[in-house]
Amino acid sequence: MTADNGLPVILGGEAVRPQGPPAWPIADESILAAMQSAYSDGSWGRYHGGQVARLEQRLAAMHQVEHVLTCGSGTFAVELALRALKIGPGDEVIMAAYDYEGNFLNIHAVGARPVLIDIDADNWNLAPENLAAAFGPATRALLVSHLHGGLVPMREVMALAEQHGIAVIEDAAQVPGARVQGRMAGTWGDVGILSFGGSKLLTAGRGGALLTRQTEVAQRARLWLRRGNLLCPLSELQAAVLLPQLDRLAERNARRLRAARLLDEALCHVPGLQSFRNRALEDSLPAYYKLGFQFEAASFGLERKRLVAALQAEGIAVDEGFRALHVGRSPRRWRSPGPLPQAERAHAGTIVLHHPILLGRDDELMQVARAVEKIHRHAAQLR
């Protein structure tokens, strides 16, 4: 790696990546062709132009499930899943204390109560061994998310859920195409969730999908969606641009995985910065919408907010992670079977790298490492 002895940008130096982060979505001739085709045949402006139906069929075949329902967002798909599983007032839904805020709010939207459990120490995703203490007489479902390149051991989760007779929603919004213990992410649970938001690996600006093998669940979801017309639909044009992206997903996921491993090797010597570490799960491959890092300010020598600002000034697309769900919220809105020390760590110490750089050249990946190293060398001046 070429040494960079210059100052960080916020101390008057030159940016490692002056052009800024890579654009997303990237230019893709197949997407342009899909839009032109939808324009030519008029399907882009119809209620039923065939594009949504084709997308749902492709997703069903890809995930080997019987039923796929597309909708306006992944967040809405989670609420739809809860309603289709008949989760409502008085029920409890177990979830990780570090997760997407929308999932927490969706549980409240149906009148249920979140039960927050602590997370894995190495990848800050849901830890199955913490589930047992969370089950109670009102427990009706478990919501599991794979976040920041982390994977949850779904076989163990499903065994516990079956033992207690509760439903499982598997949120694969960040990991389309990932494999978890021999199955595609989103296919272990009673319901799986995908997202097609504007920053996601499969993007249509907005959109989501619900996956299930259960006919009754799918029927209840359809009934909830249909209010004379379709509530919160995915458009025909959105479906058209998603179809060619499915053709490239496996190849792009492989490129992102290789890049994540290269960055891990390049940054492993930096104190206070550790990429998420998954458990040794057979036949599993993560996917990277965000590449997660565990950050410890004391070891690195700089506060997280200052590091993130310095990296952004270098042209690197990083952000702080989610706020832990129990932080700053009234205990009346959730319960927990015990302390949440790892969620506290994740709340204070998650840093995520946005995925487009992972499709870049190796020298572009090394720009990330150079920026981190430069800031670490000058940490004392940045405090």
N, C-alpha and C positions, 0 to 999 in steps of 0.2 A: 504494500500500500504506500502511495506517495505521501510523504509527510507534508503537512500544511502548518507552517509556523506563524501564519498571519493571525490577526485579531478577529474575534467574532464581529459580525456586522454591527451589533448594538454597542460595540466598543470602538467603532470606526473602521473596521476591516472590510474586506471584500467578501461577498456571498459565495459560498461553495456552489450554489445553484442559482445564479442570478435570474434565470428565466422563470423561476418559481416551480411549483409542483406540476407534474404532468396533467394534462386535461383529462377529464372524464365526463361523458363517455368519449372513447377514442373514435377517430374516423374509421368507418368500416363500410366498404363498398357493398357488402351483402345486405346491410341495413338500409342503405340508400336504395338498393334494388327492391327491397321489400316495401319501402314506402312508395316508390314509383308504381309498383304493381298494385298496391292497395288503392292508389289514386286512379290508375288506369281502369281497374275493374269496378270502381265505385264502392268497394267494401268498406273503405275508411269512414264513410258517412252513414252507414246503415245500422239499424238495430241488430240485425243478424246477417253479417256479411261473410260468415264462415271462418274468419280468422281466430276468434275466441274459441270456437269449437275445435279447430285444429290445434291450438295451443293446449287446451285442456286434454285432448287426446294424446299429444306428445308428452305432456307432463305425467299423465297416468302410465304410459308405457315406460317412460324413463324411471319412474319410481315404483313400478309394478304394484300399483294400487288401482282399485276399481273406480274410485270417484275423485274427481278434481273439480273444485268450484273456484273460479277466479273472482276477484273483487277489487275494490278501489285502493286498498292498502294492506300491507302485512299487519298493521295494528288492528285494522277492522277485522281481518281474518282471525285474529286471536279472540276478539270479542264474539265473533260468529261461532268459533269453536266452543267457547264456554256455553253459549246459549244452546248450541246443538247437542251438547252433553248434559243439558238440563241443570246447569249450575246456576243457583240463584240465591235469594235472601236466606241468611242463616247458615249457608254452606261455607266451608273453608277450603282454600286452595293453597297448597304448599309450593313455594318457589325459593330460589336462591336469594339471599339478601343483597347480592350484587347482581343486578339484571337491568334490562331496559325499563325505564320508568313507565312506558306505555302499557307494559304487561301488568304491572301493579295497578294502574288506573283502570285497566279493563276488568280486573277482578271486582273492583268497586263498582264499575258501571253496571254489572249484572246483580249487584247487591250482596256479593259474597265478601269474605274477609281473607286477606293474604296471611299466610303463616310463613315467616322468614327463617330460613336455616342458613348455617354458616357454610363456607365454600372451601374448595380444595386449596391447600397451601401453595401448590405449585402452578396451577393454571387458573385459579380464581373463578372456576366454574362450579356448578352444583356438585357436592360431594355425596355420593349415595350413603355412606356410612353415617351421615348426619340426619337421614330421613326418619329412622325408627322412632326417635324421640318426638317427632313432630306430628305423628298420626294421632288423631283424636276422634271422638264420636261424630263430629261435624265435618270431618275431612271427606271431600268428594272428588278432588282432582289434584293433580300434580302438574305444574308447568315447568318444563325444562328447556333452557336455552343453551346453545353452543355459541360461545362468545370469543372474539378476538383471537381466533385460531385454536381455541381450546375445544376439547371434545369431552362430553359427559359419558361415562360407561353406561350405556342404555340397557344392556342386558341385566345388569344388577338393579337398575332403576325399575325395569319392568317386572322383575321377580318380586320386588317389594310391593309394587303397586298391585300386582295380582294377588299377593298374599293378603292385602288389606282391602281388596275389592274396589279400588278407585281407578278413575280414568286418568290417562296421561296425554297431555298436549306437548308435542315436541316442536319447539320453535327453531327452525333451520333457516331463519331469515338471513343470517350472516354466512351460512355455509352451504349454499346450493351446490350439489355435486359431491360433497364430502361423503366419506364412508365411515361408519361407526360399527365396529365388530361385525363386519360382513354385510351390513345393510346400508343403503343410502340414507343419509341424514334426513329426518322428516318422516321416516317410514316405520320407526319402532313403536311410536305411540298410537293411541286410538285416533288421534288427529295430528297431522303435521302442518307446519306453516312455512310459506315462502313469502319473500318480499321482493318487489320489483321497483323499489324507490330509486330516486335519481342518482344516488351514490353507490347503489348495490352492484354486486357482481353480474346479476341479470337486471338490466335497467330499462324501464319504460317511463321514467320520470316519476310515476306513481304506480301503485298496483300491488296486488298480493294474491295468494292462492291458499286454499284449504285442501289438504290431502287426507283421504280416509279409505279404509277397506270396508267400513261398516255402512250398509245401505240405510239403516234407520238414522244414523248420524247425518249422512248426506241429505236425506230427505228433510230432516228438521232444519238443516242449514238452508236448503233451497226455499222452504216455506218462509223462513225468516227474511230471506233476500227478496222475495216477491211480494210487492205491495201494490198490485195492479200493474206496476212496471218493475223493473229490476232495480233494487236499492243498491247504491254505491258500486256500480259495475266497473269492470275493466273495459276500455273501449276497443273497438275493432282495430284501430290504428296502433294502439299500444300492443295488442297481441301480435300484430304483423311484425313489429320490430323486435319482439322477443323471440320469435321462432328461429331466425338465423343465429341468435346468440346461443341458443341451446346447442347448435352444431359445434361451437367453439369452446364451450364451457370446460370440458375435460382437458383439452389442450392448454387452455389458459390457467386452469387450476394447477396443472402440473408445473407450469412456468412459475407461478406464484410460490408453490411449495419449494422449488429449487432456490428461488430468490430468498425466501425466508430462512432457509438453511445457510445460505451464504452470508446473510446479514448476522445470523446467530454466531457464526464462526468469527466474523469480523469484529463483533462487539463483545465477545465473551470475556475479554480482559478488562473491560471498563467497569470499575467498581460502582455498585449501587444500581446497575442496570442488567436485568435478567429477562430474557424472553420467556413467555409462558411455556411451561413444561407439561406435556400430556403424559398420562399414565401409559404403560406399555399395553396397548389394546391390540389384539390380533385383528388382522385384515381391516385396518383403519387408516384413513388418509384425511388430514384436516384440510380446510379451505380457509382462505384469508381475505376477508372483507376488511378487517382491521388486523394488523399484526400487533399483538399485545406484549407489553413489557411491564415487569414489576420493577418499580423504582423506589429506592431508598435515599432520601435526600441527604441523610447524615453521611452515608458512605460515598455518595457522588460529590458532595460538597456544595450543593446548590439546591434551592427550593424548586419543587416541580413546576410551579407556575413560571418561574424565571427561566428554567430550562426549556419549557415548551415555547415561550416567547422568543428565546434566542434561536431555537431550531427553526421556527417559522420565519424568522428574519433571514435565515440562511437559505430559504426556499424549500424547506422540507415540510411536508404536510403531516404534522403530528398534532395531537390534541390530548387533553386529559380524558380519562375514562368517565364512566357513568358515576353519578352520585349514588352511594349505597342507599338502599331503599328505606332503611330505618333512620337515616340521619336527617334531622330537622323535621320529622313527622311525628304527630301525636301518637303515642302508643295505643290509643283507641282505634287507630286505623289498621293495626296489624298486631300479631302476636308472634312470639318466638319461644321455642322450647329451652333456650339457653343463651349464653353470651355469643357475640358475633365478631370475634377478634380478627379473623381473616377478611371478613367483609369490611371491617374498619381499615385494614391494610390496603385493600383494593380501592376503597374510597379515597384514601390519601395518596396512593402510589401507582395507579394505573396510567400508563402512557400508551397511546395507540398510533400506529403509522398507517395512513390511508393506503389502500391497495394499488392504485395505478402505478406507482414507482416499481412495484414488484413485477410488472410486465416490461420493464426497461432493460437496457443493456447492463452488463456487469459493472462497467465504469460508473453508470448512473447509480447503481446500488451502493457503490463504494463512496459516492458523494454523501450518502446518509451517514456512513461510518466516519468519514472525515469531519463532517459537521459536529457529530457527537464528541469526537476526540478533541477537536479544537475548543469546544465549549468547556469540556472537562479540564483541559490544560489551563484555561483562564477562569476557572470557577471562582477563585478567590476575588478576582476583579469584578465579577458579575454579581456578587452578593449585595 
